[in-house]
Amino acid sequence: MNLWLASLVLLAATGSTPVVGLPCEGCEAVFDGLPANPPAIARIAPAGEPGEALRIEGTVRNAKGAAVPGVVVYAYQTDARGIYPRDDTAKTASGARHGRLRGWAKSDARGRYRFDTIRPAGYPDTNVPQHVHMHVIEPGRGTYYLEEMLFTDDPRLTAEQRRLQANGRGGSGLVTPRKDATGAWLVTRDIVLGQAVPGYTP
């Protein structure tokens, strides 16, 4: 399928929201289950999901550094075994593949968003490190995927992966985990809208 035809297919699947920075496999899943008005604080893994508690927080900013409210951040991840547990309630094949550990948060008046979840595992029997996939939906502009979030303390993380994060899509996805007083992991993943996204118009 050529890029032009792929764009038409994605437009049909995403409710006429343009997909920026093609190719973008599975971008239609961002809209599968999207709440009408996502909260600024949302869950990816439900309470009680096996694994170590993790909080992801950050601020959405434009290229000039100004905080941007009203941007939807979508994230999905593996479970504590490194598997995407299939979501049989999804309406699309992509949504089902993204699994049931996914969520949407909308940046608040100060551009802040937060996800409560568990720490994902890398894919079993591979050298793929722990990661969280992320996308954004900018109202009136489009949707695109961000650099996946990677953890600096993961022994599978390579020097090359660290280097590539320096100019990643939407800013660096490299995060340094720390623990709070309860023993939960905390990470900060700030987002720079449009950074390193081909075809993005500020």
C-alpha positions in Angstrom: 0.0 0.0 0.0 1.5 3.4 -1.0 1.7 6.3 1.4 -1.1 8.2 -0.2 -3.5 5.3 0.1 -2.4 4.5 3.6 -3.2 8.1 4.5 -6.7 7.8 3.2 -7.3 4.6 5.1 -6.0 6.1 8.3 -8.2 9.2 7.8 -11.2 7.0 7.5 -10.3 5.1 10.7 -9.4 8.1 12.8 -12.6 10.1 12.2 -10.9 12.5 9.7 -8.2 13.5 12.2 -5.0 13.8 10.1 -2.1 11.4 10.9 1.2 13.3 10.9 4.6 11.8 10.5 3.6 8.7 8.4 4.0 5.8 8.2 2.2 5.1 11.5 1.2 1.5 11.9 -1.7 1.1 14.3 -2.5 4.8 14.7 -6.2 4.1 14.4 -6.0 2.3 17.8 -5.6 5.7 19.4 -9.3 6.4 18.7 -10.5 2.9 19.6 -12.1 3.5 23.1 -11.1 7.2 23.3 -13.2 8.8 26.1 -15.3 11.9 25.1 -13.4 13.9 27.7 -10.3 12.2 29.1 -9.1 13.3 32.6 -5.7 14.8 33.3 -5.0 11.9 35.6 -5.7 8.5 34.1 -4.9 4.8 34.5 -3.2 2.5 32.0 -3.1 -0.7 34.2 -6.1 -1.1 36.4 -5.7 -1.1 40.2 -4.7 -4.6 41.3 -2.8 -5.4 38.1 0.3 -7.6 39.0 3.5 -5.6 38.9 5.4 -2.7 40.5 3.4 0.5 40.7 4.6 3.2 38.3 3.5 6.8 37.9 4.2 8.6 34.6 3.8 12.4 34.7 4.9 15.2 32.5 4.1 18.6 30.8 3.0 19.1 27.2 4.8 22.1 25.7 5.1 23.7 22.2 8.4 24.4 20.5 8.6 27.7 22.3 8.4 26.1 25.7 4.8 27.2 26.5 2.6 24.7 28.2 -0.3 23.5 26.0 -3.6 22.4 27.6 -6.2 20.1 25.9 -3.8 17.7 24.2 -4.7 14.0 24.5 -1.8 11.7 25.4 -2.4 8.0 24.6 -0.2 5.3 26.1 -0.1 1.5 26.0 2.3 -1.1 27.3 3.1 -4.7 28.2 2.3 -6.3 31.5 4.8 -7.5 34.1 5.5 -10.5 31.9 6.3 -8.4 28.8 3.1 -9.4 27.0 0.4 -7.1 25.6 -2.7 -8.7 27.1 -5.3 -8.7 24.3 -8.2 -6.4 24.6 -11.3 -8.3 23.4 -13.5 -5.3 23.9 -11.6 -3.3 21.2 -13.4 -2.5 18.0 -10.3 -2.6 15.8 -7.6 -5.2 15.2 -5.0 -2.6 16.2 -6.8 -1.8 19.4 -6.9 -5.4 20.3 -3.2 -5.8 19.6 -2.4 -2.7 21.8 -4.0 -4.7 24.6 -6.0 -3.8 27.6 -3.2 -1.9 29.3 -3.8 1.4 27.6 -5.2 4.8 28.5 -5.8 8.4 27.6 -5.0 11.6 29.6 -5.7 15.2 28.5 -3.2 17.9 29.5 -4.7 20.3 32.1 -4.6 24.2 32.1 -0.9 24.0 32.9 -0.1 21.4 30.3 0.3 18.6 32.8 -0.8 15.0 32.5 -0.4 11.8 34.5 -0.8 8.0 34.2 -0.9 5.5 37.0 0.1 2.1 35.9 2.7 -0.7 36.6 6.2 -0.9 35.3 6.2 -2.9 32.0 8.6 -5.7 31.3 10.7 -6.1 28.1 9.6 -8.6 25.6 10.4 -12.1 26.9 13.3 -14.0 25.4 14.5 -10.9 23.5 16.9 -8.0 24.1 14.0 -5.4 23.8 14.1 -3.2 26.8 11.1 -2.1 29.0 9.1 0.6 27.2 5.8 2.4 27.0 4.4 3.4 23.7 2.9 7.0 23.4 0.9 9.0 21.0 -0.7 12.5 21.1 -3.8 13.9 19.6 -3.6 17.7 19.0 -7.0 19.2 18.5 -7.3 20.8 15.1 -3.9 19.6 14.0 -3.6 15.8 14.0 -2.2 12.7 15.7 1.2 11.2 15.7 3.3 8.8 17.7 6.0 9.8 20.1 9.4 8.2 20.8 8.7 5.3 23.1 9.5 5.8 26.7 12.6 3.9 27.9 14.1 3.5 31.4 17.7 4.5 32.1 18.1 1.8 34.7 17.1 -1.0 32.3 20.2 -3.3 31.7 18.8 -4.1 28.2 19.0 -0.4 27.1 21.9 0.1 24.7 24.2 3.1 24.1 22.7 3.4 20.6 19.2 3.6 22.0 20.2 6.3 24.4 21.8 8.3 21.6 18.8 8.1 19.4 16.6 9.4 22.2 18.4 12.8 22.2 16.4 14.0 19.2 13.4 11.7 19.5 9.8 12.4 18.3 8.1 14.6 20.8 11.3 15.1 22.8 13.4 12.5 24.6 11.6 9.4 25.8 14.4 8.5 28.1 13.3 8.6 31.7 15.1 8.1 35.0 13.0 6.1 37.5 13.0 7.0 41.2 10.9 5.7 44.1 8.6 7.6 46.4 8.0 7.0 50.1 5.6 4.1 49.3 8.0 2.3 47.0 6.2 3.2 43.8 8.3 4.1 40.7 8.0 7.7 39.4 9.1 9.0 36.0 8.8 12.3 34.2 8.1 12.3 30.4 7.8 15.8 29.1 6.4 16.2 25.6 7.5 18.8 23.0 4.7 18.9 20.4 5.9 18.2 16.8 9.6 17.8 17.6 11.3 15.6 15.0 7.9 14.7 13.5 8.1 14.8 9.7 5.4 16.9 8.1 4.4 18.7 11.3 3.3 22.3 10.9 3.6 24.5 14.0 
